[in-house]
Amino acid sequence: MKRVLLLGDSIRMGYDEYVKEMLEGEFEVVYDDFDNGRFAAYTLWQANQFFKDQGHFDVVHWNNGYWDMNEEWPMTDAIHPVDEYVHFLGRILAEIRKNGAIPIFATTVPILPKELGAGIASEKGAVSNYKNEWVVRYNDAAVKFMNSEGVQVNDLYSLCLKDKYFYKCPDLLHLTETGYRRCAEQVAEAIRQAARKL
């Protein structure tokens, strides 16, 4: 059976179990149950651990972005400015190819405009410091790089735009269960598409 590795941040952790269920009997789907890929440099380390410990995968689907672009107080700059972000995406890609797997990169999901976010925020008044302009800038740079490398891109950003509230849950960053299921459906189909090249 072909083996698939899912890497990425907490958005990945929201859909990975659904992907595994959807691909049962077609693929062995592997992911970290307890830890997410955080920023791209951490995902690079995490990918290396999987390759070292578990050997060859046929397809690797991954995302990064939110942790990289975050301007976490008291810092005033992103954890990984865009050029560093793309640099580490390139290093992840190189390790995936070294492993012999087909890579799929997923775009970062969007951030709600403040006026829409106010309508679904939790009673505690969740406020996201993220800005959608950051997401657009990081996605644009990542997609440009992936296109130049001939890498399949799974556009989860556009998928989430189809919902009025971008499938956001009350913390304004993560997704509803419906959102995670929609992402899982698209991830599963992207994996099937990639596997046809094997």
C-alpha positions as CSV (number, residue, x, y, z in Angstrom):
1,M,0.0,0.0,0.0
2,K,1.3,3.5,-0.9
3,R,2.3,5.6,2.1
4,V,1.4,9.3,2.7
5,L,2.9,11.7,5.2
6,L,0.9,14.7,6.4
7,L,3.0,17.6,7.8
8,G,1.9,21.0,8.9
9,D,0.5,23.2,11.7
10,S,-2.7,22.9,13.8
11,I,-4.8,23.3,10.7
12,R,-3.3,20.0,9.5
13,M,-4.1,18.5,12.9
14,G,-7.7,19.4,12.3
15,Y,-8.1,17.5,9.1
16,D,-5.6,14.7,9.3
17,E,-7.9,12.1,11.0
18,Y,-10.6,12.8,8.4
19,V,-8.0,12.3,5.5
20,K,-7.0,9.0,7.0
21,E,-10.6,7.8,7.2
22,M,-11.3,9.0,3.6
23,L,-8.2,7.2,2.2
24,E,-8.6,4.0,4.2
25,G,-7.9,1.0,2.1
26,E,-6.1,3.2,-0.5
27,F,-3.2,4.6,1.4
28,E,-1.4,4.3,4.7
29,V,-1.7,7.8,6.1
30,V,1.0,8.9,8.6
31,Y,1.1,12.0,10.8
32,D,2.1,13.2,14.2
33,D,-0.8,12.8,16.6
34,F,0.6,15.0,19.3
35,D,2.7,17.8,17.8
36,N,2.2,20.2,14.9
37,G,4.8,21.5,12.4
38,R,4.7,25.0,13.8
39,F,6.9,27.2,11.6
40,A,8.7,26.0,8.5
41,A,12.1,25.4,10.2
42,Y,10.4,23.1,12.7
43,T,8.6,21.2,10.0
44,L,12.0,20.7,8.3
45,W,13.2,19.1,11.5
46,Q,10.0,17.1,11.9
47,A,10.1,15.8,8.3
48,N,13.7,14.7,8.8
49,Q,12.6,12.7,11.9
50,F,9.9,10.9,9.9
51,F,12.2,10.1,7.0
52,K,14.9,8.9,9.4
53,D,12.6,6.7,11.5
54,Q,10.0,5.5,9.0
55,G,11.9,5.5,5.6
56,H,10.2,6.0,2.3
57,F,6.9,7.7,1.6
58,D,5.1,7.9,-1.7
59,V,3.4,11.3,-1.2
60,V,4.1,14.1,1.3
61,H,1.4,16.8,1.8
62,W,2.3,19.8,3.9
63,N,1.5,23.3,4.9
64,N,3.2,26.1,6.8
65,G,2.5,29.8,7.2
66,Y,0.6,30.9,10.4
67,W,3.6,30.4,12.7
68,D,6.0,31.9,10.2
69,M,4.1,35.1,9.6
70,N,3.2,35.7,13.2
71,E,4.4,39.0,14.7
72,E,4.4,37.7,18.3
73,W,4.6,40.5,20.9
74,P,7.0,41.9,22.0
75,M,8.7,41.1,18.7
76,T,7.7,43.4,15.9
77,D,8.8,41.2,13.0
78,A,7.5,37.9,11.7
79,I,9.1,34.7,13.1
80,H,10.2,34.0,9.5
81,P,10.1,37.0,7.1
82,V,8.8,35.9,3.6
83,D,12.3,35.3,2.2
84,E,13.2,33.0,5.1
85,Y,9.8,31.3,4.8
86,V,10.5,30.5,1.2
87,H,14.0,29.4,2.0
88,F,12.8,26.8,4.5
89,L,10.0,25.7,2.2
90,G,12.8,25.0,-0.3
91,R,14.7,22.9,2.2
92,I,11.6,20.9,3.1
93,L,11.0,20.3,-0.5
94,A,14.6,19.1,-1.1
95,E,14.2,16.6,1.8
96,I,10.9,15.3,0.4
97,R,12.5,14.8,-3.0
98,K,15.5,13.1,-1.4
99,N,13.1,10.7,0.2
100,G,11.6,9.9,-3.2
101,A,8.2,11.2,-2.4
102,I,5.9,13.3,-4.5
103,P,5.4,16.7,-2.8
104,I,2.1,18.6,-2.4
105,F,2.1,22.0,-0.8
106,A,-1.1,23.5,0.7
107,T,-1.8,27.2,1.0
108,T,-2.5,28.9,4.3
109,V,-6.2,29.4,5.0
110,P,-7.6,33.0,5.1
111,I,-8.2,35.3,8.0
112,L,-11.7,36.9,8.5
113,P,-12.2,40.6,8.1
114,K,-12.7,42.2,11.6
115,E,-16.4,43.0,10.9
116,L,-17.2,39.3,10.1
117,G,-15.0,38.0,12.9
118,A,-16.9,40.1,15.5
119,G,-20.0,38.1,14.6
120,I,-18.6,34.7,15.5
121,A,-16.0,35.5,18.2
122,S,-16.3,33.7,21.5
123,E,-18.0,35.3,24.5
124,K,-14.5,36.0,25.9
125,G,-14.0,38.3,22.9
126,A,-11.4,36.4,20.9
127,V,-9.2,38.8,18.9
128,S,-6.8,37.5,16.2
129,N,-3.8,39.6,15.7
130,Y,-3.3,38.0,12.3
131,K,-4.0,39.9,9.1
132,N,-5.2,38.5,5.8
133,E,-2.7,40.6,3.9
134,W,0.0,38.6,5.6
135,V,-1.6,35.4,4.4
136,V,-1.9,36.7,0.9
137,R,1.7,37.8,0.8
138,Y,3.1,34.5,2.2
139,N,0.8,32.4,0.0
140,D,1.8,34.4,-3.1
141,A,5.5,33.9,-2.4
142,A,5.0,30.2,-1.7
143,V,2.9,29.5,-4.7
144,K,5.3,31.3,-7.0
145,F,8.2,29.2,-5.6
146,M,6.2,25.9,-5.9
147,N,5.2,26.7,-9.5
148,S,8.8,27.3,-10.4
149,E,9.7,23.9,-8.9
150,G,6.8,22.1,-10.6
151,V,5.1,21.3,-7.3
152,Q,1.4,20.5,-7.0
153,V,-0.4,23.2,-4.9
154,N,-3.5,22.4,-2.9
155,D,-5.3,25.7,-2.6
156,L,-7.0,25.5,0.8
157,Y,-7.1,29.3,0.9
158,S,-9.6,29.5,-2.0
159,L,-11.6,26.6,-0.6
160,C,-12.2,28.4,2.7
161,L,-13.3,31.6,0.8
162,K,-16.4,29.7,-0.4
163,D,-17.9,30.0,3.1
164,K,-19.2,33.3,4.4
165,Y,-17.1,33.0,7.6
166,F,-14.2,31.1,6.0
167,Y,-15.2,28.1,8.1
168,K,-13.6,29.9,11.1
169,C,-14.4,28.8,14.7
170,P,-14.9,31.3,17.5
171,D,-11.1,31.6,18.2
172,L,-10.9,33.2,14.7
173,L,-7.9,31.2,13.6
174,H,-8.8,27.6,13.5
175,L,-11.7,26.0,11.6
176,T,-15.0,24.5,12.3
177,E,-15.5,20.7,12.0
178,T,-17.2,21.4,8.7
179,G,-14.2,23.4,7.5
180,Y,-11.8,20.6,8.5
181,R,-14.0,18.1,6.6
182,R,-14.0,20.2,3.5
183,C,-10.2,20.6,3.7
184,A,-9.9,16.8,4.2
185,E,-11.9,16.1,1.1
186,Q,-9.7,18.4,-1.0
187,V,-6.5,17.0,0.6
188,A,-7.6,13.4,-0.1
189,E,-8.3,14.3,-3.7
190,A,-5.0,16.0,-4.1
191,I,-3.2,12.9,-2.8
192,R,-5.1,10.7,-5.2
193,Q,-4.2,13.0,-8.0
194,A,-0.5,12.9,-7.1
195,A,-0.5,9.2,-6.6
196,R,-1.6,8.7,-10.3
197,K,1.9,9.8,-11.2
198,L,3.5,6.9,-9.4
